[in-house]
């Protein structure tokens, strides 16, 4: 049961930022995104990856690695659209 709960939580976490990525791509604007929040989440997720490596827990490592990739994508989009908006 707990493995299923962990896998479900990991799946929800892994894909939680995808709707935001799609919205930014659709609207071509990241104006409402908070840079501090993105950086804080990225730092926290990076620490979770380190913790997962320490525990050798594939679920923690995988879920947080996918989440970090989506956060990096959001950061790239944030700076890309911020640069375009400042032109």
Secondary structure, 3 states (H helix, E strand, C coil): CHHHHHHHHHHHHHCCCHHHHHHHHHHCCCCCCCHHHHHHHHHHHHHHHHHHHHHCCHHHHHHHHHHHHHHHHHHHHHHHHHHHHCC
